[in-house]
Amino acid sequence: MSVGRALNRLLYDVSLKAARCAKDHYYRTTVETFNEGLAAELTEGWDESIRAEEYHEAVLPYWDRFGRHPKMIWFELAGSRDHRMDPRFIPSDLYYMELLPYLNNMQFRFALEDKNSLDMRFHDVKQAKTVCRRIAGEFYDDKMELIQLSDALRLCRDQEEELFIKPSLYSGYGKGIQSFIPAECTDDRIEELFSDTGSNLIVQEKIHQHSALASLNPDAVCTIRVLSLFMDGSVYIPNVYIRVGTAGLSHVVSGSEYNAEIMPDGTISSKICLDEGRWFDNREEGIFDKNLVIPGMDRVIAEAVRLHPRVGHFKWIGWDFTLDEDGAPLLIEFNTAPGDHAQRVCGRPLFGDMTDRVLEDFFFHRSMEDFQLRGCWVTNEDIRRYRE
């Protein structure tokens, strides 16, 4: 190897190590600090001696076989709903820094999450009807045919109902969504909305959700989050929960929200989590109708199972569905880096009964290593291997 090439490799490895150290430092000083404070709040009423006993007698022996010694705060957070430390709860640092980029090939993430590709890839599942879109500055119609700005304005004006304009990339939690009624807007105003939203956007018709969901919040689209794991040629659904915006929010769940587990029969757990971790007992607080049943949950889950294999580079997905007025599943979006708070909301390990299978594969078998680690952010060694 030439001296110049060897020097380039050395500099590259040093820069990678520096970047990794910076990320680790940020995680330790910011993310863990936040979670330590949150854990202190959520463990009120949960006997400290019992927590310590469960941690030392159940959690640590389970993780010892994987060569890990996870911090107790992750199990306090995950087990806050039922005051129970299931050793199979996944620590947040392991999940975000190692497991997530192992399960999912992140170099495809933003391209596949583009809202403008959703109806192309999943053309046979109901979605909000697209009026027009913009991709990298160019306008297209609902069939992805190239059009001019004047055509996009006309397509919007032809609609009678309220329309929603959304960023199609790098968005989530309703960020950047605006609504407008075409009859009340001039072309200049609609063009201004296009400009404000940016070079990548989608304009869609309003979603009319099922009355059961509208009863929770008529002003916002309530979303059903379905987590799916694609392994060994099958799709598993370990956790399902509902996200409902609090009073005063509009359009979609954004900002403050209630989260509650949805049971297989469509009933909602009486334990409701506000945002990251303030717990309410619905039997006492009456936040939701105690007799409420979300219809057709078997159809929603079946859709997630059917669709997941189409994005095979991602073994772990968070799907967001709602129900239309007739109770049919309506896909809103899917997330290839879903948060880990489902285990807190549902009181169950993130990967459910597949937890041992996932961890054993990650720590021992590494069956996904050859095709999943390319282009992700795991360790310097992983990046070095694929660079060579």
C-alpha positions as CSV (number, residue, x, y, z in Angstrom):
1,M,0.0,0.0,0.0
2,S,1.4,3.4,-0.9
3,V,2.3,5.9,1.8
4,G,-0.3,8.3,0.5
5,R,-3.1,5.8,0.6
6,A,-2.1,4.6,4.1
7,L,-2.2,8.2,5.3
8,N,-5.6,8.8,3.8
9,R,-7.0,5.7,5.5
10,L,-5.5,6.8,8.8
11,L,-7.0,10.2,8.5
12,Y,-10.4,8.7,7.6
13,D,-10.3,6.4,10.6
14,V,-9.4,9.2,12.9
15,S,-12.2,11.4,11.6
16,L,-14.7,8.5,12.0
17,K,-13.5,7.9,15.6
18,A,-13.9,11.6,16.4
19,A,-17.4,11.7,14.9
20,R,-18.4,8.6,17.0
21,C,-17.0,10.1,20.1
22,A,-18.9,13.4,19.5
23,K,-22.2,11.4,19.0
24,D,-21.6,9.3,22.1
25,H,-20.8,12.5,24.1
26,Y,-24.0,14.1,22.9
27,Y,-26.0,11.1,23.8
28,R,-24.5,10.8,27.3
29,T,-24.8,14.5,28.2
30,T,-28.1,15.3,26.6
31,V,-30.3,12.2,26.0
32,E,-29.3,10.3,29.1
33,T,-29.6,13.4,31.3
34,F,-33.2,14.0,30.0
35,N,-34.1,10.4,30.6
36,E,-32.6,10.3,34.1
37,G,-34.9,13.2,35.0
38,L,-37.9,11.6,33.4
39,A,-37.2,8.3,35.2
40,A,-37.1,10.1,38.5
41,E,-40.6,11.5,37.8
42,L,-42.1,8.2,36.5
43,T,-40.9,6.1,39.4
44,E,-42.9,8.0,42.0
45,G,-44.9,5.4,43.9
46,W,-42.7,2.6,42.7
47,D,-40.8,1.2,45.7
48,E,-37.1,1.8,45.2
49,S,-36.0,-1.3,47.0
50,I,-38.3,-3.4,44.8
51,R,-36.9,-1.8,41.7
52,A,-33.3,-2.5,42.8
53,E,-34.1,-6.1,43.7
54,E,-35.8,-6.8,40.3
55,Y,-32.9,-5.1,38.5
56,H,-30.2,-7.1,40.2
57,E,-32.0,-10.4,40.3
58,A,-33.8,-10.4,36.9
59,V,-32.4,-7.7,34.6
60,L,-28.7,-8.1,35.0
61,P,-28.6,-11.9,34.8
62,Y,-30.6,-11.8,31.6
63,W,-28.2,-9.3,30.0
64,D,-25.1,-10.9,31.3
65,R,-25.2,-13.6,28.7
66,F,-25.0,-10.8,26.0
67,G,-22.0,-9.2,27.8
68,R,-23.9,-6.1,28.7
69,H,-24.6,-4.2,31.9
70,P,-27.5,-1.8,31.0
71,K,-28.4,1.1,33.3
72,M,-31.4,0.7,35.5
73,I,-33.1,3.9,34.3
74,W,-34.0,2.2,30.9
75,F,-36.0,-0.4,32.8
76,E,-37.5,2.1,35.1
77,L,-38.8,4.1,32.1
78,A,-40.0,1.1,30.1
79,G,-41.6,-0.5,33.1
80,S,-43.3,2.6,34.5
81,R,-46.8,1.7,33.3
82,D,-47.1,-1.4,35.5
83,H,-44.2,-0.9,37.9
84,R,-42.5,-4.0,36.5
85,M,-39.0,-4.6,35.3
86,D,-39.2,-7.1,32.5
87,P,-35.6,-7.9,31.7
88,R,-36.5,-8.1,28.0
89,F,-37.1,-4.4,27.8
90,I,-34.7,-2.8,25.3
91,P,-32.4,-0.1,26.8
92,S,-32.7,3.1,24.7
93,D,-28.9,3.5,24.2
94,L,-28.7,0.0,22.7
95,Y,-31.8,0.5,20.6
96,Y,-30.9,3.8,19.0
97,M,-27.2,3.4,18.6
98,E,-26.9,-0.3,17.7
99,L,-30.1,-2.3,17.2
100,L,-32.0,0.1,15.0
101,P,-29.2,0.5,12.4
102,Y,-28.6,-3.2,12.5
103,L,-32.2,-4.1,11.7
104,N,-32.7,-1.3,9.2
105,N,-30.4,-0.2,6.3
106,M,-30.5,3.5,6.9
107,Q,-29.0,4.5,3.6
108,F,-32.5,4.0,2.1
109,R,-34.4,5.7,4.9
110,F,-35.3,9.1,3.7
111,A,-35.9,8.0,0.1
112,L,-38.4,5.4,1.1
113,E,-40.1,7.6,3.7
114,D,-40.7,10.3,1.1
115,K,-44.5,11.0,1.2
116,N,-44.5,11.4,-2.5
117,S,-43.5,7.8,-3.0
118,L,-46.0,6.3,-0.6
119,D,-48.9,5.9,-3.0
120,M,-46.6,4.5,-5.7
121,R,-45.1,1.8,-3.4
122,F,-48.4,1.0,-1.6
123,H,-50.9,1.7,-4.4
124,D,-53.3,-0.9,-3.2
125,V,-54.0,0.4,0.3
126,K,-56.3,3.3,0.9
127,Q,-54.6,6.7,1.5
128,A,-55.5,10.4,1.6
129,K,-56.1,11.4,-2.0
130,T,-53.3,13.4,-3.6
131,V,-54.2,16.5,-5.5
132,C,-50.7,17.5,-6.7
133,R,-47.1,17.3,-5.5
134,R,-43.7,18.9,-5.8
135,I,-40.4,16.9,-6.0
136,A,-37.1,18.7,-6.1
137,G,-38.8,21.9,-7.2
138,E,-40.8,20.4,-10.0
139,F,-44.6,19.9,-9.9
140,Y,-46.4,16.7,-10.6
141,D,-50.0,15.5,-10.6
142,D,-51.4,12.6,-8.6
143,K,-50.2,10.1,-11.2
144,M,-46.7,11.5,-11.1
145,E,-47.0,13.2,-14.5
146,L,-44.9,16.3,-14.8
147,I,-47.0,19.5,-14.8
148,Q,-46.4,23.3,-14.5
149,L,-47.1,25.6,-11.6
150,S,-50.2,26.9,-13.3
151,D,-51.5,23.3,-13.5
152,A,-50.9,22.7,-9.8
153,L,-52.8,25.9,-8.9
154,R,-55.7,24.8,-11.1
155,L,-55.8,21.3,-9.5
156,C,-56.0,22.9,-6.1
157,R,-58.7,25.4,-7.2
158,D,-60.8,22.6,-8.6
159,Q,-61.2,21.2,-5.1
160,E,-64.2,22.3,-2.9
161,E,-63.1,20.9,0.4
162,E,-60.2,21.9,2.7
163,L,-56.8,20.8,1.5
164,F,-53.6,20.0,3.4
165,I,-50.1,20.9,2.2
166,K,-47.3,18.9,3.8
167,P,-43.5,18.7,3.6
168,S,-42.8,15.3,1.9
169,L,-39.3,14.9,3.3
170,Y,-37.8,15.1,6.8
171,S,-41.2,15.6,8.5
172,G,-43.0,14.0,11.4
173,Y,-45.5,14.7,14.1
174,G,-47.4,17.0,11.9
175,K,-44.4,19.3,11.4
176,G,-45.0,22.0,8.8
177,I,-48.5,20.9,7.8
178,Q,-50.8,23.8,6.7
179,S,-54.4,23.7,5.5
180,F,-56.3,26.0,3.2
181,I,-59.7,26.2,1.5
182,P,-59.1,26.8,-2.2
183,A,-62.2,28.9,-2.7
184,E,-61.0,31.3,-0.1
185,C,-57.4,31.6,-1.5
186,T,-56.1,33.5,-4.5
187,D,-53.5,31.9,-6.7
188,D,-50.9,34.1,-5.1
189,R,-51.8,32.8,-1.7
190,I,-51.6,29.2,-2.8
191,E,-48.3,29.8,-4.5
192,E,-47.1,31.4,-1.3
193,L,-48.0,28.2,0.6
194,F,-46.0,26.2,-1.9
195,S,-43.1,28.5,-1.4
196,D,-43.3,28.3,2.4
197,T,-43.5,24.5,2.4
198,G,-40.5,24.2,0.1
199,S,-39.3,22.2,-2.9
200,N,-40.6,18.8,-1.7
201,L,-44.3,18.8,-0.7
202,I,-47.6,17.0,-1.2
203,V,-51.1,18.4,-1.3
204,Q,-53.9,16.1,-0.2
205,E,-57.6,16.1,0.5
206,K,-58.9,16.1,4.0
207,I,-59.1,12.7,5.8
208,H,-62.6,11.9,7.2
209,Q,-61.9,9.6,10.1
210,H,-64.2,7.0,11.6
211,S,-66.7,8.3,14.2
212,A,-64.9,6.2,17.0
213,L,-61.7,8.1,16.4
214,A,-63.4,11.4,15.8
215,S,-65.0,11.0,19.3
216,L,-61.5,11.2,20.7
217,N,-60.5,14.4,18.9
218,P,-62.7,15.6,16.0
219,D,-60.1,18.3,15.1
220,A,-57.1,16.0,14.6
221,V,-56.5,12.7,12.8
222,C,-55.9,10.1,15.5
223,T,-53.3,7.6,14.5
224,I,-52.9,3.9,15.2
225,R,-49.2,3.1,15.5
226,V,-48.5,-0.5,14.5
227,L,-45.0,-1.8,15.1
228,S,-43.9,-4.7,12.8
229,L,-40.9,-6.9,12.8
230,F,-39.9,-8.8,9.6
231,M,-37.7,-11.8,10.4
232,D,-37.3,-15.4,9.2
233,G,-39.7,-14.7,6.3
234,S,-42.6,-13.7,8.5
235,V,-44.0,-10.4,9.9
236,Y,-44.7,-10.1,13.7
237,I,-46.7,-7.4,15.4
238,P,-45.5,-7.0,19.0
239,N,-47.1,-3.6,19.9
240,V,-50.1,-1.5,18.8
241,Y,-51.2,1.8,20.4
242,I,-53.2,4.9,19.6
243,R,-52.0,8.5,19.5
244,V,-54.6,11.2,20.2
245,G,-53.8,14.9,20.2
246,T,-55.0,16.8,23.3
247,A,-57.8,19.4,23.0
248,G,-56.9,22.4,20.9
249,L,-54.7,20.7,18.5
250,S,-55.7,20.4,14.9
251,H,-55.0,18.5,11.7
252,V,-52.8,15.6,13.0
253,V,-51.3,14.5,16.2
254,S,-48.7,17.2,16.9
255,G,-47.1,18.3,20.2
256,S,-48.9,17.2,23.2
257,E,-50.6,13.8,22.8
258,Y,-52.2,10.9,24.7
259,N,-50.9,7.4,24.0
260,A,-52.7,4.2,25.0
261,E,-52.3,0.5,24.1
262,I,-55.0,-1.0,21.8
263,M,-56.0,-4.5,22.6
264,P,-56.6,-7.1,19.9
265,D,-60.4,-6.7,20.4
266,G,-60.1,-3.0,19.8
267,T,-60.6,-1.9,23.4
268,I,-58.2,0.7,24.8
269,S,-56.0,0.2,27.9
270,S,-57.2,2.1,31.0
271,K,-53.6,3.3,31.5
272,I,-53.0,6.3,29.3
273,C,-49.6,8.1,28.9
274,L,-49.4,11.8,28.1
275,D,-46.4,12.6,25.9
276,E,-43.3,11.0,27.2
277,G,-44.5,9.8,30.6
278,R,-47.3,11.2,32.7
279,W,-49.7,8.4,33.5
280,F,-53.4,8.6,33.9
281,D,-55.9,6.0,34.9
282,N,-58.8,6.3,32.5
283,R,-61.2,4.6,35.0
284,E,-60.6,7.6,37.3
285,E,-59.9,10.4,34.9
286,G,-62.4,9.6,32.1
287,I,-60.1,10.9,29.3
288,F,-61.6,8.4,26.8
289,D,-65.0,6.8,26.7
290,K,-64.6,3.7,28.9
291,N,-66.8,1.7,26.5
292,L,-65.0,2.8,23.3
293,V,-64.0,0.0,20.9
294,I,-61.8,0.8,17.8
295,P,-63.3,-1.2,15.0
296,G,-61.5,-3.4,12.5
297,M,-58.2,-3.7,14.3
298,D,-57.7,-7.1,12.7
299,R,-57.8,-5.4,9.3
300,V,-55.3,-2.7,10.3
301,I,-52.8,-5.3,11.5
302,A,-53.4,-7.5,8.4
303,E,-52.4,-4.5,6.3
304,A,-49.2,-3.9,8.2
305,V,-48.3,-7.6,7.8
306,R,-49.1,-7.5,4.1
307,L,-47.2,-4.3,3.3
308,H,-44.0,-4.8,5.3
309,P,-42.2,-7.2,3.0
310,R,-42.3,-4.6,0.2
311,V,-39.7,-2.6,2.1
312,G,-37.4,-5.5,2.9
313,H,-34.3,-3.3,3.7
314,F,-36.2,-2.4,6.9
315,K,-36.9,-5.2,9.3
316,W,-38.5,-2.9,11.9
317,I,-41.2,-0.4,11.0
318,G,-43.7,1.8,12.7
319,W,-46.8,2.2,10.6
320,D,-49.3,5.0,11.1
321,F,-52.9,4.2,10.1
322,T,-56.2,5.7,10.8
323,L,-59.7,4.5,9.9
324,D,-61.9,6.1,7.2
325,E,-65.6,6.8,7.8
326,D,-66.4,3.2,6.8
327,G,-63.9,1.7,9.2
328,A,-61.4,0.7,6.5
329,P,-57.6,1.1,7.3
330,L,-56.1,4.2,5.8
331,L,-52.3,4.5,5.6
332,I,-50.9,7.8,6.7
333,E,-47.1,7.1,6.6
334,F,-44.5,4.6,7.8
335,N,-41.5,5.3,10.0
336,T,-38.2,3.4,9.5
337,A,-36.7,4.7,12.8
338,P,-39.7,4.4,15.2
339,G,-39.2,5.5,18.8
340,D,-38.8,3.0,21.6
341,H,-41.5,4.4,23.8
342,A,-44.0,1.7,22.6
343,Q,-42.7,-0.6,25.4
344,R,-43.5,2.1,27.9
345,V,-47.0,2.7,26.5
346,C,-47.9,-0.9,26.1
347,G,-46.0,-2.3,29.2
348,R,-44.4,-4.9,26.9
349,P,-40.9,-5.5,25.5
350,L,-40.4,-3.6,22.2
351,F,-40.0,-6.8,20.2
352,G,-42.5,-8.8,22.3
353,D,-42.1,-12.5,22.2
354,M,-39.4,-12.1,19.5
355,T,-37.0,-10.3,21.8
356,D,-34.8,-13.3,22.5
357,R,-34.7,-14.0,18.7
358,V,-33.7,-10.4,17.9
359,L,-31.0,-10.1,20.6
360,E,-29.5,-13.5,19.9
361,D,-29.2,-12.7,16.2
362,F,-27.7,-9.3,17.0
363,F,-25.2,-10.5,19.6
364,F,-24.3,-14.0,18.3
365,H,-25.4,-14.8,14.8
366,R,-25.2,-11.5,12.9
367,S,-27.3,-12.9,10.1
368,M,-28.1,-9.4,8.8
369,E,-24.6,-8.2,8.8
370,D,-23.8,-8.7,5.1
371,F,-26.8,-6.7,3.8
372,Q,-28.1,-4.4,6.6
373,L,-25.0,-2.6,7.9
374,R,-24.1,-0.8,4.7
375,G,-24.5,3.0,5.0
376,C,-25.5,3.1,8.7
377,W,-24.0,4.6,11.8
378,V,-23.1,1.7,14.0
379,T,-19.3,1.5,14.9
380,N,-16.1,2.5,13.3
381,E,-15.3,-1.2,12.8
382,D,-18.5,-1.7,10.8
383,I,-17.8,1.3,8.6
384,R,-14.1,0.3,8.1
385,R,-15.1,-3.2,7.0
386,Y,-17.5,-1.9,4.3
387,R,-15.1,0.9,3.2
388,E,-12.5,-1.8,2.4
